[in-house]
Structures are given as C-alpha cells and as structure tokens.
C-alpha cells in the first residue's frame, strides 16, 4: 500500500514576503522622515505688531507668529517654529524637479500668455 501526500504551497511564507516587500516599498516611496515637522529657531524680521505679539518673516519667506513680543516693525527677533523636514533638506524641491523635468527656474518666473501684442 502506497501513501501519497499532497504538499501545500507555503502560504504563510508567501504572505510574509509580500508584506515585507510592501512595507519596504512604502517606506522608500512615502519617506515619512521628509514629512515630519522639524523645530527651527531663527531670527525673523518683524513685519507687523498685533495685540497678541508680533508677526515676522523667516529667511524662507514664512510668516511666523512670535507671542509676547514687544519689538517694532523692522526689528529682528528670535522665533521658534516648525518646518516640514522635506523643505529643509531639499526633498520637496527634488520631488518637484522630477515631476516636472521640463520646467526650469526661468519657466517658473515667466508670466503672461506668450503672445506679442
């Protein structure tokens, strides 16, 4: 009498390999370390004074609220605020460049319809 055994495919191993592959792909695609905000402290130029403090402009062009500020317009004060890490390390600029490879700095600064009057 002969006994036959049927071998099943290793489904658990296959699912584990697929889960690991998807996880690695998501980590390198989404790159969460470029989305997480980073705390930054820098000197900002006061652009207006309001009743709850001052509003200043950072070197990157961001408006920053500085609470309990007694400075005047044009003064420089220290401010602490959050910026996405991708903006600081150049990730967002590189992403924009890769998504629009034919658009360069000159193209971004051109305005109008392109027709001569």
Buried (B, 14 or more C-beta within 10 A) or exposed (E): EEEEEEEEEEEEEEEEEEEEEEEEEEEEEEBEEBEEEBEBEBEBBBEEBEEEBBBBBBEEEBEBBBEEBEBEEEBEBEBEBEBBBBBBEEBBEEEEEEEEEEEEEEEEEEEEEEEEE
